Amino acid sequence: MKYIITLFVIFFSLKSFTQTDQKIYDIIDAISEERLRNDVKTLADFGTRHTLSDTVSQTRGIGAARRWIKSQFDNISKDCNNCLEVFYQSNLIEKGTNQRIVKDVNVVNVVAIQRGTKYPNRYIIMSGDIDSRVSDPTDFTSDSPGANDNATGMAGAMEAARVLSKYKFESSIVYLGLAGEEQGLFGGQGMAKYAKENNWDIIGVLNNDMIGNISGVDGVVDNRTFRIFSEPITTAETDPEKLARQARSRRFYGGEVDGTSRQLARYVYETTRTYMPEMNPMMVYRLDRFGRGGHHRPFNDVGFAGIRIMEAHENYTQQHQDIRTENGIEYGDTFEHVNFPYCKKLTTVNAITMANLASAPPVPTEVGIGGIVEASAKLKWTKVEGAKGYKIYWRNTTSPTWNHSRYVENVTEFTLDGIVIDNFFFGVAAIGEDGHESVVVFPNKIIR
């Protein structure tokens, strides 16, 4: 009988206390394909948004683009009774910093903060890139519409702001336009430095880079699958002794693929599967595409959780290309190649993830685990303000996502009987009164 009960706990507990929120479905319905289309068109029509392009013109170049983006955030703020704090954040990058910086340039980000009602210094960030480029990364005068890369991500952040600004959340949400991505991730570096200097408590960064293409150069057409890139553990720690201790601990207890960025990626996965089951989120266990890095990387570099959300099937003829036609192939990142129903879907993925996270209590801290040489797993954590209960998660050691869970209330420790600790990984999330969950926390200490 004990064996049967154990199997029941393992295989049927995943749906325990799975509570959905009508507000999230309303947010899904509110995301506008038409607005995304119009915003991408406007951004593409600035001709070029190269980081080193014209900043004086009102109709062409990155200066005109960022002023327009700020004006849109300002308008959204007016519609919600000035609920957004909108400002520029800038950094001077000197000529010769790298081969792509051929003159001094002020890299200017556009920031819009929707301040949380309970945890104003806790932030969930959605970013898109303002800048664009053609084949030569130093060519800052040629037409570079950058419709998919990355007007789609920028338009997505603006549309998420329009919809989510109609609600109040416990934690703060940041809608962020980053410049200098194509020249060396300078916008992200400046913003990550700004966040550290201002002691921001960042829950996570959702970097959106190319969310509008469904027809891959590999011949695959897919309007449901998207990729979530995440690195396994933070690389920000520099203390050699601490790094050595962490390595020894992971060797015996695991955690090599359970850093904060990986848990954020799993959160996006589970949120999407719950509220948008028609979508197919694909976890990719890598910082970014092979040998490359996006604007979440600077945040990862200083210890913040950050992931990249993007299309699953890329068309390289429409990325970083001079606009031309050769052998019947149209090259260039132009407006007509963007699939806006798909762009809407990925914008929605971001919006509902942020709405869930910004509505959830903080994560449990001091999560411990024990149960060696026992048919049980004991977990212990500190009490979380605003938590109605907690959800203990576990998964097979080879599983990319959490497979099973058990909801508990009014406790800060719990023993899962009949589960061999050696065969699973475990984690704990805090659950708010309305069912919103924090990110899962992997145990950071061993208890006896």
Backbone torsions as a table, in degrees:
resi	resn	phi	psi	omega
1	MET	NA	-41.2	179.2
2	LYS	-59.9	-39.7	179.5
3	TYR	-62.3	-42.2	179.8
4	ILE	-65.3	-42.5	178.9
5	ILE	-63.0	-41.4	179.4
6	THR	-60.8	-44.1	178.6
7	LEU	-61.6	-39.7	178.6
8	PHE	-61.5	-44.4	179.4
9	VAL	-60.4	-44.7	-175.7
10	ILE	-68.5	-47.6	-168.1
11	PHE	-92.5	-14.4	-176.7
12	PHE	-121.5	4.7	-177.7
13	SER	-87.7	-8.2	-177.5
14	LEU	-56.7	-38.7	-175.8
15	LYS	-88.8	5.2	-179.7
16	SER	-65.5	132.2	-179.7
17	PHE	53.4	42.8	170.9
18	THR	-88.6	106.1	-174.2
19	GLN	-116.8	125.4	178.6
20	THR	-101.7	163.4	-174.2
21	ASP	-123.8	124.7	-179.6
22	GLN	-58.8	-30.8	178.6
23	LYS	-56.6	-37.3	-178.4
24	ILE	-67.5	-39.7	176.8
25	TYR	-65.9	-35.2	176.8
26	ASP	-64.9	-38.4	177.4
27	ILE	-64.4	-40.7	177.1
28	ILE	-57.7	-44.8	-178.3
29	ASP	-68.1	-26.6	-172.3
30	ALA	-83.2	-20.5	-179.8
31	ILE	-63.5	128.7	-171.9
32	SER	-105.7	118.9	174.2
33	GLU	-64.2	-38.4	-178.8
34	GLU	-63.0	-43.0	179.4
35	ARG	-65.9	-39.8	176.2
36	LEU	-60.3	-44.5	178.8
37	ARG	-60.0	-47.4	-178.2
38	ASN	-65.2	-39.4	-178.2
39	ASP	-70.8	-39.9	176.6
40	VAL	-63.9	-40.7	178.6
41	LYS	-61.6	-44.7	179.1
42	THR	-61.2	-45.1	180.0
43	LEU	-64.0	-43.2	179.2
44	ALA	-64.4	-32.4	-176.8
45	ASP	-75.7	-4.1	172.8
46	PHE	-74.4	0.2	174.3
47	GLY	83.3	-66.2	172.0
48	THR	-138.7	145.4	173.4
49	ARG	-123.0	26.7	177.4
50	HIS	-53.9	139.7	-175.6
51	THR	-57.0	-30.8	-178.8
52	LEU	-97.1	10.6	-175.9
53	SER	-80.0	-178.4	-175.4
54	ASP	-54.1	135.4	176.5
55	THR	-115.2	-2.1	-175.6
56	VAL	-97.8	-40.0	-178.0
57	SER	-58.3	147.0	176.0
58	GLN	-88.7	-7.3	-173.8
59	THR	-125.1	-13.8	-175.9
60	ARG	-139.7	141.6	173.9
61	GLY	100.2	172.9	-173.3
62	ILE	-70.7	-27.7	177.6
63	GLY	-63.3	-46.9	177.9
64	ALA	-63.2	-38.5	-178.4
65	ALA	-64.5	-46.4	-176.8
66	ARG	-70.5	-33.6	176.7
67	ARG	-65.6	-38.0	177.9
68	TRP	-66.9	-43.0	178.5
69	ILE	-59.3	-46.0	178.7
70	LYS	-61.3	-40.6	-179.9
71	SER	-62.9	-33.9	178.7
72	GLN	-69.6	-41.5	174.9
73	PHE	-63.3	-39.3	177.7
74	ASP	-61.3	-41.5	179.3
75	ASN	-65.7	-41.3	177.4
76	ILE	-60.7	-41.7	-179.5
77	SER	-63.2	-40.7	177.9
78	LYS	-61.2	-36.6	-178.9
79	ASP	-71.1	-18.8	-180.0
80	CYS	-115.4	31.4	175.8
81	ASN	61.1	46.6	177.9
82	ASN	58.6	45.3	-177.6
83	CYS	-82.2	-8.2	179.7
84	LEU	-110.4	139.2	170.2
85	GLU	-97.4	109.6	-172.5
86	VAL	-111.1	128.8	-179.1
87	PHE	-159.2	166.6	173.0
88	TYR	-94.3	144.4	171.2
89	GLN	-126.2	124.3	-170.7
90	SER	-131.7	159.5	-178.9
91	ASN	-147.5	132.3	177.9
92	LEU	-84.2	123.0	176.9
93	ILE	-111.9	122.3	-173.0
94	GLU	-85.6	148.0	176.7
95	LYS	-51.1	135.3	178.0
96	GLY	87.8	-0.5	175.9
97	THR	-54.5	-41.3	166.9
98	ASN	-148.1	-179.5	-174.6
99	GLN	-67.3	-17.1	-178.4
100	ARG	-90.8	-11.1	178.2
101	ILE	-98.5	93.5	-174.1
102	VAL	-96.2	0.6	172.2
103	LYS	-159.0	159.5	176.3
104	ASP	-58.8	139.8	-179.0
105	VAL	-146.9	140.1	173.7
106	ASN	-92.8	109.3	-179.9
107	VAL	-84.5	115.0	-171.5
108	VAL	-114.2	122.0	174.5
109	ASN	-97.3	153.8	174.9
110	VAL	-111.9	125.0	-173.5
111	VAL	-121.1	133.8	173.6
112	ALA	-131.8	117.9	-177.2
113	ILE	-109.0	125.7	172.1
114	GLN	-101.1	103.9	-168.2
115	ARG	-72.4	133.4	179.3
116	GLY	-70.6	151.0	-177.3
117	THR	-80.2	-27.2	-175.2
118	LYS	-116.7	-37.4	-178.8
119	TYR	-125.1	71.0	-173.6
120	PRO	-64.3	-19.7	179.9
121	ASN	-98.7	9.2	171.8
122	ARG	-101.4	130.3	-170.5
123	TYR	-129.1	137.1	165.6
124	ILE	-115.4	129.4	-169.6
125	ILE	-116.8	133.9	168.2
126	MET	-114.6	124.2	-178.1
127	SER	-121.4	149.2	168.8
128	GLY	-134.4	163.0	-178.6
129	ASP	-98.0	137.7	177.4
130	ILE	-80.6	-38.9	-166.7
131	ASP	-81.5	163.3	178.4
132	SER	-141.7	173.2	178.6
133	ARG	-160.2	165.4	172.3
134	VAL	-108.9	-159.6	-173.9
135	SER	-59.0	-45.4	179.2
136	ASP	-88.4	115.3	-175.8
137	PRO	-67.6	-11.5	177.7
138	THR	-97.9	-0.7	179.6
139	ASP	-83.2	102.5	-175.8
140	PHE	-107.0	15.9	179.2
141	THR	-117.8	-29.5	-177.8
142	SER	-67.4	156.6	177.1
143	ASP	-60.0	128.0	179.9
144	SER	-143.1	77.5	-172.8
145	PRO	-63.6	-29.5	176.7
146	GLY	50.4	48.0	-174.0
147	ALA	-66.8	-49.4	178.4
148	ASN	-88.0	-37.9	-178.7
149	ASP	-113.2	87.3	8.6
150	ASN	-143.1	45.8	174.6
151	ALA	-61.8	-29.3	179.7
152	THR	-65.2	-44.1	179.1
153	GLY	-66.1	-39.3	178.8
154	MET	-66.7	-44.9	178.1
155	ALA	-63.2	-35.8	178.0
156	GLY	-62.4	-42.1	178.4
157	ALA	-64.4	-38.7	178.5
158	MET	-67.1	-40.9	-179.8
159	GLU	-69.7	-38.3	175.4
160	ALA	-60.6	-39.5	178.2
161	ALA	-63.5	-41.9	-179.6
162	ARG	-60.4	-43.8	-175.6
163	VAL	-77.6	-48.9	-174.7
164	LEU	-72.1	-23.1	179.4
165	SER	-65.8	-12.6	178.2
166	LYS	-81.4	-4.4	-178.5
167	TYR	-121.3	164.7	172.8
168	LYS	-112.1	141.9	-178.0
169	PHE	-131.5	153.9	-178.6
170	GLU	-69.1	-38.6	178.8
171	SER	-103.7	162.0	-177.5
172	SER	-81.2	148.0	175.6
173	ILE	-119.1	134.8	179.0
174	VAL	-115.9	127.9	174.4
175	TYR	-106.1	120.8	-163.1
176	LEU	-130.3	126.9	171.3
177	GLY	-105.0	117.2	-175.7
178	LEU	-106.6	135.7	176.4
179	ALA	-104.5	173.5	174.3
180	GLY	71.4	13.5	-178.2
181	GLU	-64.0	-45.8	-175.6
182	GLU	-73.1	-15.2	-179.2
183	GLN	-97.8	-2.8	178.0
184	GLY	139.0	26.8	176.6
185	LEU	61.7	33.6	-173.9
186	PHE	-70.7	-35.9	178.7
187	GLY	-62.8	-44.5	178.2
188	GLY	-64.6	-39.2	178.2
189	GLN	-61.7	-43.7	180.0
190	GLY	-65.5	-40.5	-177.9
191	MET	-72.7	-37.4	177.2
192	ALA	-64.0	-40.6	177.0
193	LYS	-63.3	-42.7	178.0
194	TYR	-59.5	-44.1	-179.3
195	ALA	-64.3	-41.1	178.6
196	LYS	-65.1	-44.2	-177.9
197	GLU	-65.1	-28.8	-179.6
198	ASN	-98.8	11.4	173.8
199	ASN	58.3	39.3	176.6
200	TRP	-67.4	136.7	171.7
201	ASP	-96.0	96.5	-173.7
202	ILE	-92.2	119.8	175.4
203	ILE	-68.9	-43.0	-179.4
204	GLY	178.5	159.4	178.2
205	VAL	-117.7	123.5	176.3
206	LEU	-102.9	98.7	-179.3
207	ASN	-88.6	118.2	-179.7
208	ASN	-105.2	115.1	-176.7
209	ASP	-136.9	102.5	-177.1
210	MET	73.5	90.0	-179.1
211	ILE	-125.4	29.9	-174.2
212	GLY	-134.1	17.2	-179.1
213	ASN	-122.3	134.8	179.1
214	ILE	-118.6	-8.0	-176.7
215	SER	-107.7	103.5	-175.9
216	GLY	-80.2	156.3	176.3
217	VAL	-65.5	-15.9	176.9
218	ASP	-82.8	2.8	178.3
219	GLY	89.8	-3.6	-179.2
220	VAL	-85.7	133.9	173.1
221	VAL	-115.1	121.0	-171.4
222	ASP	-149.6	114.8	-178.1
223	ASN	-105.3	17.4	-178.7
224	ARG	-124.0	-28.7	-175.9
225	THR	-86.7	139.6	171.0
226	PHE	-142.2	159.2	-176.3
227	ARG	-103.8	144.3	173.6
228	ILE	-121.3	106.2	179.1
229	PHE	-89.8	135.6	177.2
230	SER	-153.7	140.3	175.1
231	GLU	-85.5	157.1	-170.6
232	PRO	-71.5	-44.8	-178.5
233	ILE	-141.1	159.9	-179.7
234	THR	-67.2	146.2	177.0
235	THR	-107.0	11.8	-173.3
236	ALA	-78.9	-23.7	-176.5
237	GLU	-67.5	131.5	-176.9
238	THR	-117.8	-8.5	-179.6
239	ASP	-73.1	112.0	-176.2
240	PRO	-58.5	-39.7	-179.0
241	GLU	-66.1	-42.1	179.4
242	LYS	-66.7	-40.4	177.7
243	LEU	-61.5	-39.8	179.5
244	ALA	-65.7	-40.9	177.9
245	ARG	-63.7	-42.9	178.9
246	GLN	-61.7	-40.8	-179.9
247	ALA	-64.4	-42.1	178.4
248	ARG	-64.2	-41.5	-179.6
249	SER	-63.5	-46.0	-179.1
250	ARG	-64.0	-31.2	-180.0
251	ARG	-61.2	-34.7	-177.0
252	PHE	-98.7	-30.8	-171.5
253	TYR	-115.8	-7.6	-178.9
254	GLY	88.4	-175.3	-178.6
255	GLY	113.8	1.4	-178.8
256	GLU	-63.6	-23.4	-179.2
257	VAL	-123.3	31.6	-174.2
258	ASP	-131.4	33.8	173.8
259	GLY	-73.2	178.1	-174.4
260	THR	-66.5	-34.3	178.6
261	SER	-67.9	-39.0	179.1
262	ARG	-66.9	-38.5	177.7
263	GLN	-66.5	-35.9	175.9
264	LEU	-63.2	-41.7	177.8
265	ALA	-61.5	-41.8	177.6
266	ARG	-64.3	-34.0	178.9
267	TYR	-64.9	-44.4	176.4
268	VAL	-60.2	-43.4	179.0
269	TYR	-57.7	-51.8	-175.7
270	GLU	-68.5	-38.7	178.5
271	THR	-62.4	-43.0	179.2
272	THR	-64.3	-44.7	-178.7
273	ARG	-65.2	-29.3	-179.7
274	THR	-76.5	-47.7	-171.7
275	TYR	-101.3	-19.7	179.7
276	MET	-133.8	64.8	-172.9
277	PRO	-64.2	-14.0	177.1
278	GLU	-73.4	-16.9	-178.9
279	MET	-86.5	156.5	-177.1
280	ASN	-123.2	83.1	178.0
281	PRO	-70.0	134.2	-176.8
282	MET	-116.5	111.5	177.2
283	MET	-72.8	127.3	175.8
284	VAL	-117.4	118.5	-176.3
285	TYR	-83.2	71.1	179.6
286	ARG	-162.7	148.4	178.2
287	LEU	-52.3	-44.6	-175.8
288	ASP	-162.2	-168.0	176.1
289	ARG	-58.7	160.1	-169.0
290	PHE	-52.7	116.9	176.5
291	GLY	73.0	11.8	-174.7
292	ARG	-125.2	173.2	-178.5
293	GLY	-151.2	140.3	179.7
294	GLY	-108.5	-170.2	-170.6
295	HIS	-77.5	1.1	169.5
296	HIS	-81.2	-21.6	-175.5
297	ARG	-59.1	-45.1	179.6
298	PRO	-58.6	-31.6	177.1
299	PHE	-71.9	-41.9	175.3
300	ASN	-58.5	-39.3	-175.0
301	ASP	-62.5	-26.1	179.2
302	VAL	-105.1	10.7	171.1
303	GLY	103.6	1.2	178.9
304	PHE	-86.5	149.5	173.8
305	ALA	-71.8	133.8	179.5
306	GLY	-158.0	142.6	-178.7
307	ILE	-136.0	165.9	173.8
308	ARG	-114.9	129.3	174.8
309	ILE	-109.8	129.0	-177.6
310	MET	-160.4	170.8	178.5
311	GLU	-59.0	156.5	-178.9
312	ALA	-87.9	-28.2	-174.0
313	HIS	-126.0	110.7	-176.5
314	GLU	-92.8	153.7	172.8
315	ASN	-119.1	102.6	-172.4
316	TYR	-70.1	-17.6	177.4
317	THR	-70.7	-13.7	-178.2
318	GLN	-112.5	17.7	179.0
319	GLN	-122.8	131.4	174.2
320	HIS	51.2	45.3	-175.2
321	GLN	-122.7	141.2	166.6
322	ASP	-63.2	140.9	-178.8
323	ILE	-74.7	120.5	-176.3
324	ARG	-168.3	170.3	172.6
325	THR	-125.0	125.4	178.6
326	GLU	-135.9	129.0	178.6
327	ASN	51.9	38.0	177.7
328	GLY	78.9	3.0	-179.9
329	ILE	-102.6	128.0	177.3
330	GLU	-88.8	116.7	179.5
331	TYR	-98.7	147.0	176.9
332	GLY	123.7	147.5	-177.2
333	ASP	-92.2	78.9	-173.2
334	THR	-107.6	162.6	-171.7
335	PHE	-57.1	-41.4	-172.8
336	GLU	-67.2	-13.0	-179.7
337	HIS	-87.6	-8.4	-176.1
338	VAL	-82.1	134.7	175.0
339	ASN	-99.0	107.0	-171.4
340	PHE	-78.7	-31.0	172.4
341	PRO	-58.8	-37.5	178.1
342	TYR	-71.1	-41.8	176.2
343	CYS	-57.2	-39.8	177.2
344	LYS	-62.5	-42.5	-178.6
345	LYS	-61.1	-45.8	-176.9
346	LEU	-74.0	-31.5	171.6
347	THR	-61.2	-40.9	179.0
348	THR	-64.5	-40.3	176.4
349	VAL	-54.6	-45.1	178.4
350	ASN	-63.9	-46.6	-175.2
351	ALA	-61.2	-44.7	-177.3
352	ILE	-74.1	-30.8	175.3
353	THR	-64.4	-46.3	179.9
354	MET	-66.3	-39.4	179.0
355	ALA	-62.6	-40.6	178.2
356	ASN	-66.2	-48.8	-177.3
357	LEU	-65.7	-39.9	-178.4
358	ALA	-72.7	-14.0	177.6
359	SER	-96.4	-7.7	-173.4
360	ALA	-92.8	157.4	174.2
361	PRO	-71.5	169.2	175.4
362	PRO	-61.6	164.9	179.9
363	VAL	-74.0	152.8	171.3
364	PRO	-63.6	149.9	176.2
365	THR	-120.2	166.5	179.7
366	GLU	51.2	50.7	178.5
367	VAL	-80.9	121.5	179.9
368	GLY	-118.1	159.6	-179.8
369	ILE	-142.2	145.9	175.9
370	GLY	-153.4	174.6	179.9
371	GLY	132.5	20.7	-179.3
372	ILE	-63.6	141.7	-177.6
373	VAL	54.5	33.4	173.0
374	GLU	-135.1	155.7	175.0
375	ALA	-88.1	57.5	-179.5
376	SER	-163.2	163.4	175.1
377	ALA	-133.2	118.0	179.5
378	LYS	-100.4	129.3	177.3
379	LEU	-121.7	145.0	-178.4
380	LYS	-141.9	143.3	-177.0
381	TRP	-152.2	168.7	176.9
382	THR	-86.2	151.6	-179.9
383	LYS	-66.1	140.7	-178.2
384	VAL	-110.4	127.2	176.2
385	GLU	-59.8	131.6	177.0
386	GLY	84.5	1.5	-179.8
387	ALA	-88.7	127.9	173.4
388	LYS	-77.9	-33.9	-179.1
389	GLY	-165.3	-166.0	-176.3
390	TYR	-140.6	153.2	176.4
391	LYS	-120.8	121.3	176.3
392	ILE	-89.7	123.9	179.8
393	TYR	-108.2	150.5	168.3
394	TRP	-148.7	157.0	-177.8
395	ARG	-150.7	158.5	172.3
396	ASN	-60.6	147.7	-174.7
397	THR	-64.4	-19.0	179.1
398	THR	-101.8	3.5	-177.5
399	SER	-84.2	138.4	178.3
400	PRO	-75.8	-22.4	-175.6
401	THR	-130.4	163.9	-179.9
402	TRP	-70.6	127.3	-175.1
403	ASN	-95.3	-32.0	-170.9
404	HIS	-137.7	157.1	178.0
405	SER	-153.8	161.9	177.5
406	ARG	-141.4	123.6	-179.8
407	TYR	-90.8	137.0	178.2
408	VAL	-136.9	153.8	178.4
409	GLU	-128.3	153.4	171.3
410	ASN	57.6	30.1	176.1
411	VAL	-139.2	158.1	172.6
412	THR	-123.3	13.5	170.0
413	GLU	-155.1	151.1	-177.1
414	PHE	-157.7	144.6	178.2
415	THR	-113.3	123.5	174.5
416	LEU	-89.1	105.0	-178.4
417	ASP	-80.3	149.2	174.9
418	GLY	80.0	8.4	179.6
419	ILE	-112.9	123.8	179.5
420	VAL	-78.9	112.9	-173.7
421	ILE	-58.7	-28.5	-177.2
422	ASP	-64.6	-22.6	-170.3
423	ASN	-98.4	0.0	-174.9
424	PHE	-140.2	162.2	165.0
425	PHE	-107.5	152.5	-173.0
426	PHE	-130.4	159.6	175.9
427	GLY	-162.0	167.7	-178.2
428	VAL	-134.7	136.3	174.8
429	ALA	-122.9	150.0	174.8
430	ALA	-91.1	142.6	-178.0
431	ILE	-118.2	127.9	179.0
432	GLY	-82.1	175.8	-178.0
433	GLU	-57.9	-34.8	-177.8
434	ASP	-95.4	9.5	175.4
435	GLY	93.3	-3.8	178.6
436	HIS	-69.8	138.1	-175.0
437	GLU	-107.1	148.2	168.5
438	SER	-78.1	173.4	169.9
439	VAL	-65.2	148.8	177.6
440	VAL	-72.3	140.0	177.6
441	VAL	-109.5	124.5	175.5
442	PHE	-76.4	140.3	-178.3
443	PRO	-53.8	136.3	-179.8
444	ASN	-114.0	8.7	174.0
445	LYS	-157.3	163.1	-179.3
446	ILE	-105.7	134.2	176.2
447	ILE	-114.1	153.7	-178.0
448	ARG	-110.9	NA	NA
